[in-house]
Amino acid sequence: MAAVAALRKLVPPPALCGFLLLLALMFVASYAAGAAVGPVAPGMHETGTSRDGDGGGGGEDGGGGGMDMDMGDTHGSDGR
């Protein structure tokens, strides 16, 4: 009986186990949703201005964080 009491002290409380299980399930669900949707902005790529090592801002445009967003033809080609 003393072994059972000692083992019971080592086991975490059920509420903590339930919380950790819920946390793991939420992580798996959010990862699966993100993988299903894919990249949010597939045209985004770095311009290379922030990789030159001088830490000097966003390049020629005076800001923007060194990111260039290629939005493609966002206005359509049907002339509307």
All heavy atoms as a GROMACS GRO file, in nm:
protein
  533
    1MET      N    1   0.082  -0.120   0.000
    1MET     CA    2   0.000   0.000   0.000
    1MET      C    3   0.086   0.126   0.000
    1MET      O    4   0.047   0.226  -0.058
    1MET     CB    5  -0.091  -0.004   0.124
    1MET     CG    6  -0.204   0.090   0.115
    1MET     SD    7  -0.314   0.034  -0.015
    1MET     CE    8  -0.452   0.127   0.021
    2ALA      N    9   0.203   0.118   0.060
    2ALA     CA   10   0.294   0.232   0.064
    2ALA      C   11   0.350   0.261  -0.075
    2ALA      O   12   0.376   0.376  -0.110
    2ALA     CB   13   0.407   0.207   0.162
    3ALA      N   14   0.366   0.157  -0.156
    3ALA     CA   15   0.416   0.176  -0.292
    3ALA      C   16   0.314   0.251  -0.378
    3ALA      O   17   0.352   0.334  -0.461
    3ALA     CB   18   0.450   0.041  -0.354
    4VAL      N   19   0.187   0.222  -0.358
    4VAL     CA   20   0.082   0.291  -0.433
    4VAL      C   21   0.078   0.438  -0.394
    4VAL      O   22   0.063   0.526  -0.481
    4VAL     CB   23  -0.055   0.224  -0.409
    4VAL    CG1   24  -0.166   0.303  -0.474
    4VAL    CG2   25  -0.052   0.081  -0.461
    5ALA      N   26   0.094   0.468  -0.266
    5ALA     CA   27   0.092   0.607  -0.220
    5ALA      C   28   0.214   0.682  -0.274
    5ALA      O   29   0.203   0.799  -0.314
    5ALA     CB   30   0.090   0.613  -0.068
    6ALA      N   31   0.328   0.617  -0.279
    6ALA     CA   32   0.448   0.681  -0.332
    6ALA      C   33   0.435   0.704  -0.483
    6ALA      O   34   0.478   0.807  -0.535
    6ALA     CB   35   0.571   0.596  -0.302
    7LEU      N   36   0.375   0.609  -0.553
    7LEU     CA   37   0.354   0.623  -0.697
    7LEU      C   38   0.254   0.734  -0.728
    7LEU      O   39   0.269   0.809  -0.824
    7LEU     CB   40   0.306   0.491  -0.757
    7LEU     CG   41   0.291   0.487  -0.908
    7LEU    CD1   42   0.425   0.510  -0.975
    7LEU    CD2   43   0.232   0.354  -0.951
    8ARG      N   44   0.155   0.746  -0.642
    8ARG     CA   45   0.053   0.849  -0.662
    8ARG      C   46   0.111   0.990  -0.647
    8ARG      O   47   0.066   1.084  -0.712
    8ARG     CB   48  -0.062   0.828  -0.564
    8ARG     CG   49  -0.181   0.917  -0.592
    8ARG     CD   50  -0.300   0.877  -0.514
    8ARG     NE   51  -0.354   0.754  -0.574
    8ARG     CZ   52  -0.455   0.686  -0.526
    8ARG    NH1   53  -0.514   0.726  -0.416
    8ARG    NH2   54  -0.499   0.579  -0.586
    9LYS      N   55   0.214   1.004  -0.563
    9LYS     CA   56   0.279   1.134  -0.546
    9LYS      C   57   0.361   1.172  -0.669
    9LYS      O   58   0.380   1.289  -0.697
    9LYS     CB   59   0.370   1.133  -0.423
    9LYS     CG   60   0.295   1.138  -0.293
    9LYS     CD   61   0.390   1.146  -0.177
    9LYS     CE   62   0.316   1.152  -0.046
    9LYS     NZ   63   0.406   1.164   0.069
   10LEU      N   64   0.409   1.073  -0.742
   10LEU     CA   65   0.493   1.100  -0.859
   10LEU      C   66   0.412   1.133  -0.984
   10LEU      O   67   0.462   1.198  -1.075
   10LEU     CB   68   0.583   0.980  -0.888
   10LEU     CG   69   0.689   0.949  -0.782
   10LEU    CD1   70   0.763   0.822  -0.818
   10LEU    CD2   71   0.785   1.065  -0.768
   11VAL      N   72   0.287   1.088  -0.989
   11VAL     CA   73   0.203   1.110  -1.105
   11VAL      C   74   0.147   1.252  -1.100
   11VAL      O   75   0.099   1.297  -0.996
   11VAL     CB   76   0.087   1.006  -1.108
   11VAL    CG1   77  -0.009   1.036  -1.222
   11VAL    CG2   78   0.143   0.867  -1.118
   12PRO      N   79   0.154   1.326  -1.211
   12PRO     CA   80   0.098   1.462  -1.210
   12PRO      C   81  -0.054   1.459  -1.195
   12PRO      O   82  -0.118   1.359  -1.227
   12PRO     CB   83   0.139   1.520  -1.346
   12PRO     CG   84   0.178   1.405  -1.429
   12PRO     CD   85   0.216   1.293  -1.339
   13PRO      N   86  -0.111   1.569  -1.148
   13PRO     CA   87  -0.257   1.574  -1.131
   13PRO      C   88  -0.330   1.558  -1.265
   13PRO      O   89  -0.278   1.596  -1.370
   13PRO     CB   90  -0.283   1.711  -1.070
   13PRO     CG   91  -0.156   1.783  -1.070
   13PRO     CD   92  -0.046   1.691  -1.107
   14PRO      N   93  -0.450   1.502  -1.261
   14PRO     CA   94  -0.525   1.482  -1.386
   14PRO      C   95  -0.554   1.611  -1.462
   14PRO      O   96  -0.559   1.611  -1.585
   14PRO     CB   97  -0.655   1.417  -1.340
   14PRO     CG   98  -0.627   1.362  -1.205
   14PRO     CD   99  -0.518   1.445  -1.147
   15ALA      N  100  -0.573   1.721  -1.391
   15ALA     CA  101  -0.599   1.848  -1.459
   15ALA      C  102  -0.479   1.891  -1.542
   15ALA      O  103  -0.495   1.943  -1.654
   15ALA     CB  104  -0.634   1.956  -1.357
   16LEU      N  105  -0.359   1.869  -1.492
   16LEU     CA  106  -0.239   1.903  -1.567
   16LEU      C  107  -0.225   1.814  -1.689
   16LEU      O  108  -0.192   1.862  -1.799
   16LEU     CB  109  -0.115   1.891  -1.478
   16LEU     CG  110   0.019   1.920  -1.546
   16LEU    CD1  111   0.023   2.064  -1.596
   16LEU    CD2  112   0.133   1.892  -1.451
   17CYS      N  113  -0.254   1.687  -1.674
   17CYS     CA  114  -0.250   1.595  -1.789
   17CYS      C  115  -0.352   1.635  -1.895
   17CYS      O  116  -0.323   1.633  -2.014
   17CYS     CB  117  -0.275   1.452  -1.743
   17CYS     SG  118  -0.144   1.386  -1.639
   18GLY      N  119  -0.472   1.672  -1.853
   18GLY     CA  120  -0.575   1.716  -1.946
   18GLY      C  121  -0.536   1.843  -2.018
   18GLY      O  122  -0.558   1.858  -2.139
   19PHE      N  123  -0.476   1.938  -1.945
   19PHE     CA  124  -0.432   2.062  -2.006
   19PHE      C  125  -0.323   2.037  -2.110
   19PHE      O  126  -0.326   2.093  -2.220
   19PHE     CB  127  -0.382   2.160  -1.899
   19PHE     CG  128  -0.320   2.283  -1.957
   19PHE    CD1  129  -0.398   2.381  -2.016
   19PHE    CD2  130  -0.182   2.301  -1.954
   19PHE    CE1  131  -0.342   2.494  -2.070
   19PHE    CE2  132  -0.125   2.415  -2.008
   19PHE     CZ  133  -0.205   2.512  -2.066
   20LEU      N  134  -0.226   1.953  -2.077
   20LEU     CA  135  -0.119   1.922  -2.172
   20LEU      C  136  -0.172   1.850  -2.294
   20LEU      O  137  -0.127   1.874  -2.407
   20LEU     CB  138  -0.010   1.840  -2.102
   20LEU     CG  139   0.068   1.916  -1.996
   20LEU    CD1  140   0.168   1.823  -1.927
   20LEU    CD2  141   0.138   2.037  -2.053
   21LEU      N  142  -0.270   1.763  -2.276
   21LEU     CA  143  -0.332   1.694  -2.389
   21LEU      C  144  -0.406   1.794  -2.478
   21LEU      O  145  -0.396   1.789  -2.601
   21LEU     CB  146  -0.426   1.585  -2.339
   21LEU     CG  147  -0.499   1.506  -2.448
   21LEU    CD1  148  -0.400   1.425  -2.529
   21LEU    CD2  149  -0.602   1.416  -2.384
   22LEU      N  150  -0.480   1.885  -2.417
   22LEU     CA  151  -0.551   1.987  -2.494
   22LEU      C  152  -0.454   2.077  -2.568
   22LEU      O  153  -0.476   2.113  -2.685
   22LEU     CB  154  -0.639   2.071  -2.399
   22LEU     CG  155  -0.720   2.182  -2.464
   22LEU    CD1  156  -0.823   2.124  -2.560
   22LEU    CD2  157  -0.788   2.265  -2.357
   23LEU      N  158  -0.344   2.113  -2.504
   23LEU     CA  159  -0.243   2.196  -2.568
   23LEU      C  160  -0.183   2.126  -2.689
   23LEU      O  161  -0.165   2.186  -2.796
   23LEU     CB  162  -0.134   2.231  -2.466
   23LEU     CG  163  -0.029   2.332  -2.507
   23LEU    CD1  164  -0.094   2.468  -2.527
   23LEU    CD2  165   0.078   2.341  -2.401
   24ALA      N  166  -0.154   1.998  -2.675
   24ALA     CA  167  -0.098   1.921  -2.786
   24ALA      C  168  -0.199   1.909  -2.900
   24ALA      O  169  -0.163   1.921  -3.018
   24ALA     CB  170  -0.055   1.783  -2.738
   25LEU      N  171  -0.326   1.886  -2.868
   25LEU     CA  172  -0.428   1.876  -2.971
   25LEU      C  173  -0.447   2.008  -3.046
   25LEU      O  174  -0.466   2.008  -3.168
   25LEU     CB  175  -0.560   1.830  -2.911
   25LEU     CG  176  -0.567   1.684  -2.868
   25LEU    CD1  177  -0.698   1.656  -2.796
   25LEU    CD2  178  -0.550   1.593  -2.988
   26MET      N  179  -0.441   2.119  -2.974
   26MET     CA  180  -0.454   2.249  -3.039
   26MET      C  181  -0.336   2.276  -3.131
   26MET      O  182  -0.351   2.333  -3.239
   26MET     CB  183  -0.466   2.360  -2.934
   26MET     CG  184  -0.595   2.356  -2.855
   26MET     SD  185  -0.740   2.376  -2.958
   26MET     CE  186  -0.722   2.545  -3.008
   27PHE      N  187  -0.215   2.236  -3.090
   27PHE     CA  188  -0.099   2.254  -3.175
   27PHE      C  189  -0.111   2.172  -3.302
   27PHE      O  190  -0.085   2.220  -3.412
   27PHE     CB  191   0.028   2.214  -3.099
   27PHE     CG  192   0.151   2.217  -3.185
   27PHE    CD1  193   0.210   2.337  -3.218
   27PHE    CD2  194   0.206   2.100  -3.234
   27PHE    CE1  195   0.323   2.340  -3.299
   27PHE    CE2  196   0.318   2.101  -3.314
   27PHE     CZ  197   0.377   2.222  -3.346
   28VAL      N  198  -0.154   2.047  -3.290
   28VAL     CA  199  -0.169   1.960  -3.406
   28VAL      C  200  -0.276   2.014  -3.499
   28VAL      O  201  -0.259   2.017  -3.622
   28VAL     CB  202  -0.201   1.816  -3.361
   28VAL    CG1  203  -0.244   1.729  -3.477
   28VAL    CG2  204  -0.080   1.754  -3.292
   29ALA      N  205  -0.387   2.062  -3.444
   29ALA     CA  206  -0.495   2.116  -3.527
   29ALA      C  207  -0.451   2.243  -3.600
   29ALA      O  208  -0.480   2.260  -3.720
   29ALA     CB  209  -0.618   2.145  -3.441
   30SER      N  210  -0.380   2.331  -3.532
   30SER     CA  211  -0.336   2.454  -3.598
   30SER      C  212  -0.229   2.425  -3.703
   30SER      O  213  -0.227   2.489  -3.809
   30SER     CB  214  -0.284   2.555  -3.496
   30SER     OG  215  -0.168   2.505  -3.432
   31TYR      N  216  -0.142   2.329  -3.677
   31TYR     CA  217  -0.041   2.291  -3.777
   31TYR      C  218  -0.108   2.231  -3.900
   31TYR      O  219  -0.071   2.261  -4.013
   31TYR     CB  220   0.058   2.193  -3.715
   31TYR     CG  221   0.172   2.159  -3.808
   31TYR    CD1  222   0.282   2.243  -3.818
   31TYR    CD2  223   0.168   2.045  -3.886
   31TYR    CE1  224   0.386   2.213  -3.904
   31TYR    CE2  225   0.271   2.014  -3.973
   31TYR     CZ  226   0.380   2.099  -3.981
   31TYR     OH  227   0.483   2.068  -4.066
   32ALA      N  228  -0.207   2.147  -3.879
   32ALA     CA  229  -0.278   2.084  -3.991
   32ALA      C  230  -0.353   2.189  -4.072
   32ALA      O  231  -0.353   2.184  -4.196
   32ALA     CB  232  -0.374   1.977  -3.940
   33ALA      N  233  -0.415   2.285  -4.006
   33ALA     CA  234  -0.486   2.391  -4.078
   33ALA      C  235  -0.388   2.476  -4.158
   33ALA      O  236  -0.416   2.512  -4.273
   33ALA     CB  237  -0.564   2.478  -3.980
   34GLY      N  238  -0.274   2.509  -4.102
   34GLY     CA  239  -0.174   2.587  -4.174
   34GLY      C  240  -0.116   2.512  -4.292
   34GLY      O  241  -0.090   2.570  -4.397
   35ALA      N  242  -0.096   2.382  -4.276
   35ALA     CA  243  -0.044   2.302  -4.386
   35ALA      C  244  -0.147   2.288  -4.497
   35ALA      O  245  -0.112   2.284  -4.615
   35ALA     CB  246  -0.002   2.165  -4.335
   36ALA      N  247  -0.274   2.284  -4.461
   36ALA     CA  248  -0.379   2.270  -4.562
   36ALA      C  249  -0.397   2.399  -4.641
   36ALA      O  250  -0.421   2.396  -4.761
   36ALA     CB  251  -0.512   2.232  -4.496
   37VAL      N  252  -0.383   2.513  -4.577
   37VAL     CA  253  -0.402   2.642  -4.643
   37VAL      C  254  -0.283   2.676  -4.731
   37VAL      O  255  -0.298   2.728  -4.840
   37VAL     CB  256  -0.426   2.754  -4.538
   37VAL    CG1  257  -0.422   2.890  -4.601
   37VAL    CG2  258  -0.558   2.732  -4.469
   38GLY      N  259  -0.163   2.646  -4.686
   38GLY     CA  260  -0.043   2.678  -4.762
   38GLY      C  261   0.009   2.815  -4.727
   38GLY      O  262  -0.036   2.878  -4.631
   39PRO      N  263   0.102   2.865  -4.806
   39PRO     CA  264   0.158   2.996  -4.777
   39PRO      C  265   0.054   3.106  -4.792
   39PRO      O  266  -0.030   3.102  -4.882
   39PRO     CB  267   0.270   3.013  -4.878
   39PRO     CG  268   0.255   2.904  -4.977
   39PRO     CD  269   0.165   2.801  -4.919
   40VAL      N  270   0.059   3.204  -4.705
   40VAL     CA  271  -0.039   3.312  -4.707
   40VAL      C  272  -0.012   3.407  -4.822
   40VAL      O  273  -0.103   3.449  -4.890
   40VAL     CB  274  -0.037   3.387  -4.572
   40VAL    CG1  275  -0.130   3.506  -4.577
   40VAL    CG2  276  -0.076   3.294  -4.460
   41ALA      N  277   0.114   3.440  -4.845
   41ALA     CA  278   0.151   3.532  -4.952
   41ALA      C  279   0.262   3.466  -5.034
   41ALA      O  280   0.379   3.490  -5.008
   41ALA     CB  281   0.195   3.665  -4.895
   42PRO      N  282   0.228   3.385  -5.131
   42PRO     CA  283   0.330   3.312  -5.204
   42PRO      C  284   0.424   3.399  -5.285
   42PRO      O  285   0.532   3.360  -5.320
   42PRO     CB  286   0.252   3.218  -5.295
   42PRO     CG  287   0.112   3.259  -5.289
   42PRO     CD  288   0.094   3.350  -5.174
   43GLY      N  289   0.387   3.523  -5.318
   43GLY     CA  290   0.472   3.610  -5.397
   43GLY      C  291   0.575   3.685  -5.316
   43GLY      O  292   0.657   3.757  -5.371
   44MET      N  293   0.573   3.673  -5.184
   44MET     CA  294   0.668   3.747  -5.102
   44MET      C  295   0.804   3.680  -5.108
   44MET      O  296   0.816   3.560  -5.091
   44MET     CB  297   0.620   3.753  -4.957
   44MET     CG  298   0.506   3.847  -4.935
   44MET     SD  299   0.452   3.855  -4.765
   44MET     CE  300   0.596   3.917  -4.684
   45HIS      N  301   0.906   3.761  -5.131
   45HIS     CA  302   1.043   3.712  -5.124
   45HIS      C  303   1.133   3.828  -5.084
   45HIS      O  304   1.100   3.944  -5.105
   45HIS     CB  305   1.087   3.651  -5.257
   45HIS     CG  306   1.080   3.745  -5.372
   45HIS    ND1  307   0.963   3.770  -5.441
   45HIS    CD2  308   1.175   3.823  -5.431
   45HIS    CE1  309   0.986   3.857  -5.537
   45HIS    NE2  310   1.113   3.892  -5.533
   46GLU      N  311   1.247   3.794  -5.025
   46GLU     CA  312   1.338   3.898  -4.980
   46GLU      C  313   1.411   3.957  -5.099
   46GLU      O  314   1.444   3.889  -5.195
   46GLU     CB  315   1.439   3.840  -4.881
   46GLU     CG  316   1.374   3.799  -4.751
   46GLU     CD  317   1.476   3.758  -4.649
   46GLU    OE1  318   1.591   3.805  -4.657
   46GLU    OE2  319   1.442   3.679  -4.562
   47THR      N  320   1.439   4.088  -5.092
   47THR     CA  321   1.509   4.155  -5.200
   47THR      C  322   1.659   4.140  -5.189
   47THR      O  323   1.730   4.168  -5.284
   47THR     CB  324   1.474   4.305  -5.202
   47THR    OG1  325   1.514   4.361  -5.076
   47THR    CG2  326   1.326   4.325  -5.224
   48GLY      N  327   1.709   4.102  -5.072
   48GLY     CA  328   1.852   4.089  -5.054
   48GLY      C  329   1.916   4.213  -4.994
   48GLY      O  330   2.033   4.212  -4.962
   49THR      N  331   1.841   4.323  -4.979
   49THR     CA  332   1.900   4.445  -4.926
   49THR      C  333   1.928   4.434  -4.777
   49THR      O  334   2.017   4.499  -4.727
   49THR     CB  335   1.809   4.566  -4.951
   49THR    OG1  336   1.682   4.539  -4.892
   49THR    CG2  337   1.792   4.591  -5.099
   50SER      N  338   1.853   4.352  -4.707
   50SER     CA  339   1.876   4.340  -4.563
   50SER      C  340   1.980   4.235  -4.530
   50SER      O  341   2.017   4.218  -4.416
   50SER     CB  342   1.745   4.307  -4.492
   50SER     OG  343   1.697   4.182  -4.536
   51ARG      N  344   2.034   4.164  -4.628
   51ARG     CA  345   2.133   4.060  -4.604
   51ARG      C  346   2.276   4.108  -4.624
   51ARG      O  347   2.370   4.031  -4.613
   51ARG     CB  348   2.107   3.940  -4.696
   51ARG     CG  349   1.981   3.867  -4.663
   51ARG     CD  350   1.970   3.748  -4.753
   51ARG     NE  351   1.849   3.677  -4.722
   51ARG     CZ  352   1.846   3.551  -4.682
   51ARG    NH1  353   1.957   3.483  -4.672
   51ARG    NH2  354   1.733   3.492  -4.656
   52ASP      N  355   2.296   4.235  -4.655
   52ASP     CA  356   2.431   4.280  -4.683
   52ASP      C  357   2.513   4.303  -4.558
   52ASP      O  358   2.631   4.333  -4.567
   52ASP     CB  359   2.428   4.404  -4.771
   52ASP     CG  360   2.350   4.518  -4.709
   52ASP    OD1  361   2.301   4.502  -4.596
   52ASP    OD2  362   2.339   4.622  -4.773
   53GLY      N  363   2.455   4.294  -4.440
   53GLY     CA  364   2.529   4.296  -4.315
   53GLY      C  365   2.547   4.433  -4.253
   53GLY      O  366   2.600   4.444  -4.145
   54ASP      N  367   2.507   4.542  -4.320
   54ASP     CA  368   2.526   4.673  -4.261
   54ASP      C  369   2.411   4.712  -4.169
   54ASP      O  370   2.423   4.808  -4.095
   54ASP     CB  371   2.546   4.780  -4.369
   54ASP     CG  372   2.423   4.802  -4.455
   54ASP    OD1  373   2.325   4.727  -4.441
   54ASP    OD2  374   2.427   4.894  -4.537
   55GLY      N  375   2.300   4.639  -4.172
   55GLY     CA  376   2.188   4.669  -4.085
   55GLY      C  377   2.125   4.804  -4.116
   55GLY      O  378   2.071   4.868  -4.029
   56GLY      N  379   2.132   4.847  -4.240
   56GLY     CA  380   2.092   4.982  -4.275
   56GLY      C  381   1.952   4.996  -4.329
   56GLY      O  382   1.934   5.053  -4.435
   57GLY      N  383   1.852   4.947  -4.263
   57GLY     CA  384   1.715   4.979  -4.298
   57GLY      C  385   1.658   4.899  -4.412
   57GLY      O  386   1.694   4.785  -4.436
   58GLY      N  387   1.569   4.964  -4.487
   58GLY     CA  388   1.491   4.892  -4.586
   58GLY      C  389   1.531   4.914  -4.730
   58GLY      O  390   1.450   4.896  -4.818
   59GLY      N  391   1.651   4.959  -4.757
   59GLY     CA  392   1.693   4.970  -4.895
   59GLY      C  393   1.660   5.104  -4.956
   59GLY      O  394   1.655   5.206  -4.889
   60GLU      N  395   1.634   5.106  -5.087
   60GLU     CA  396   1.617   5.229  -5.161
   60GLU      C  397   1.483   5.298  -5.136
   60GLU      O  398   1.470   5.417  -5.156
   60GLU     CB  399   1.630   5.201  -5.310
   60GLU     CG  400   1.766   5.149  -5.348
   60GLU     CD  401   1.771   5.109  -5.494
   60GLU    OE1  402   1.668   5.127  -5.563
   60GLU    OE2  403   1.874   5.060  -5.538
   61ASP      N  404   1.382   5.223  -5.098
   61ASP     CA  405   1.249   5.282  -5.084
   61ASP      C  406   1.229   5.354  -4.952
   61ASP      O  407   1.120   5.403  -4.925
   61ASP     CB  408   1.141   5.176  -5.105
   61ASP     CG  409   1.148   5.064  -5.003
   61ASP    OD1  410   1.248   5.058  -4.929
   61ASP    OD2  411   1.054   4.983  -4.999
   62GLY      N  412   1.330   5.360  -4.867
   62GLY     CA  413   1.319   5.434  -4.742
   62GLY      C  414   1.237   5.363  -4.636
   62GLY      O  415   1.185   5.424  -4.546
   63GLY      N  416   1.225   5.234  -4.642
   63GLY     CA  417   1.149   5.158  -4.543
   63GLY      C  418   1.093   5.034  -4.606
   63GLY      O  419   1.120   5.002  -4.720
   64GLY      N  420   1.019   4.961  -4.530
   64GLY     CA  421   0.955   4.842  -4.584
   64GLY      C  422   1.014   4.713  -4.535
   64GLY      O  423   0.965   4.606  -4.567
   65GLY      N  424   1.123   4.718  -4.461
   65GLY     CA  425   1.176   4.599  -4.399
   65GLY      C  426   1.246   4.503  -4.493
   65GLY      O  427   1.270   4.389  -4.459
   66GLY      N  428   1.282   4.544  -4.613
   66GLY     CA  429   1.357   4.458  -4.703
   66GLY      C  430   1.274   4.350  -4.768
   66GLY      O  431   1.327   4.250  -4.812
   67MET      N  432   1.144   4.365  -4.772
   67MET     CA  433   1.059   4.263  -4.834
   67MET      C  434   1.000   4.320  -4.962
   67MET      O  435   0.957   4.434  -4.967
   67MET     CB  436   0.945   4.222  -4.740
   67MET     CG  437   0.990   4.158  -4.612
   67MET     SD  438   1.078   4.006  -4.636
   67MET     CE  439   0.944   3.900  -4.677
   68ASP      N  440   0.997   4.239  -5.065
   68ASP     CA  441   0.940   4.278  -5.192
   68ASP      C  442   0.821   4.189  -5.219
   68ASP      O  443   0.835   4.067  -5.225
   68ASP     CB  444   1.044   4.265  -5.303
   68ASP     CG  445   0.989   4.305  -5.438
   68ASP    OD1  446   0.896   4.389  -5.441
   68ASP    OD2  447   1.036   4.252  -5.539
   69MET      N  448   0.704   4.247  -5.232
   69MET     CA  449   0.585   4.167  -5.256
   69MET      C  450   0.548   4.174  -5.403
   69MET      O  451   0.512   4.280  -5.454
   69MET     CB  452   0.468   4.216  -5.170
   69MET     CG  453   0.491   4.194  -5.024
   69MET     SD  454   0.347   4.223  -4.923
   69MET     CE  455   0.318   4.394  -4.948
   70ASP      N  456   0.557   4.062  -5.471
   70ASP     CA  457   0.520   4.053  -5.611
   70ASP      C  458   0.375   4.006  -5.615
   70ASP      O  459   0.345   3.890  -5.598
   70ASP     CB  460   0.611   3.955  -5.682
   70ASP     CG  461   0.578   3.943  -5.829
   70ASP    OD1  462   0.511   4.034  -5.881
   70ASP    OD2  463   0.621   3.845  -5.891
   71MET      N  464   0.283   4.100  -5.637
   71MET     CA  465   0.142   4.068  -5.632
   71MET      C  466   0.089   4.017  -5.765
   71MET      O  467  -0.026   3.981  -5.776
   71MET     CB  468   0.062   4.192  -5.589
   71MET     CG  469   0.101   4.246  -5.454
   71MET     SD  470   0.074   4.129  -5.323
   71MET     CE  471  -0.097   4.155  -5.296
   72GLY      N  472   0.173   4.017  -5.868
   72GLY     CA  473   0.127   3.970  -5.997
   72GLY      C  474   0.031   4.069  -6.059
   72GLY      O  475   0.037   4.189  -6.036
   73ASP      N  476  -0.060   4.022  -6.139
   73ASP     CA  477  -0.160   4.106  -6.203
   73ASP      C  478  -0.284   4.108  -6.116
   73ASP      O  479  -0.373   4.027  -6.129
   73ASP     CB  480  -0.192   4.053  -6.343
   73ASP     CG  481  -0.280   4.148  -6.420
   73ASP    OD1  482  -0.289   4.265  -6.380
   73ASP    OD2  483  -0.337   4.104  -6.520
   74THR      N  484  -0.291   4.204  -6.023
   74THR     CA  485  -0.402   4.208  -5.927
   74THR      C  486  -0.525   4.277  -5.982
   74THR      O  487  -0.632   4.268  -5.925
   74THR     CB  488  -0.360   4.279  -5.798
   74THR    OG1  489  -0.315   4.410  -5.830
   74THR    CG2  490  -0.250   4.201  -5.729
   75HIS      N  491  -0.511   4.349  -6.094
   75HIS     CA  492  -0.625   4.422  -6.148
   75HIS      C  493  -0.700   4.344  -6.256
   75HIS      O  494  -0.800   4.390  -6.306
   75HIS     CB  495  -0.580   4.556  -6.205
   75HIS     CG  496  -0.523   4.646  -6.103
   75HIS    ND1  497  -0.599   4.709  -6.006
   75HIS    CD2  498  -0.396   4.683  -6.077
   75HIS    CE1  499  -0.523   4.780  -5.929
   75HIS    NE2  500  -0.397   4.767  -5.969
   76GLY      N  501  -0.650   4.231  -6.290
   76GLY     CA  502  -0.716   4.151  -6.393
   76GLY      C  503  -0.675   4.195  -6.532
   76GLY      O  504  -0.622   4.303  -6.552
   77SER      N  505  -0.701   4.113  -6.629
   77SER     CA  506  -0.661   4.147  -6.767
   77SER      C  507  -0.782   4.164  -6.858
   77SER      O  508  -0.767   4.172  -6.978
   77SER     CB  509  -0.570   4.036  -6.820
   77SER     OG  510  -0.639   3.914  -6.820
   78ASP      N  511  -0.901   4.170  -6.801
   78ASP     CA  512  -1.020   4.182  -6.885
   78ASP      C  513  -1.060   4.328  -6.909
   78ASP      O  514  -1.161   4.354  -6.972
   78ASP     CB  515  -1.136   4.102  -6.828
   78ASP     CG  516  -1.176   4.148  -6.689
   78ASP    OD1  517  -1.103   4.231  -6.629
   78ASP    OD2  518  -1.279   4.101  -6.640
   79GLY      N  519  -0.981   4.425  -6.859
   79GLY     CA  520  -1.006   4.566  -6.889
   79GLY      C  521  -1.111   4.631  -6.804
   79GLY      O  522  -1.159   4.737  -6.838
   80ARG      N  523  -1.152   4.572  -6.696
   80ARG     CA  524  -1.254   4.636  -6.611
   80ARG      C  525  -1.195   4.737  -6.520
   80ARG      O  526  -1.103   4.742  -6.461
   80ARG     CB  527  -1.327   4.532  -6.528
   80ARG     CG  528  -1.431   4.464  -6.610
   80ARG     CD  529  -1.525   4.389  -6.523
   80ARG     NE  530  -1.490   4.246  -6.531
   80ARG     CZ  531  -1.531   4.154  -6.450
   80ARG    NH1  532  -1.606   4.186  -6.348
   80ARG    NH2  533  -1.501   4.030  -6.464
   0.00000   0.00000   0.00000
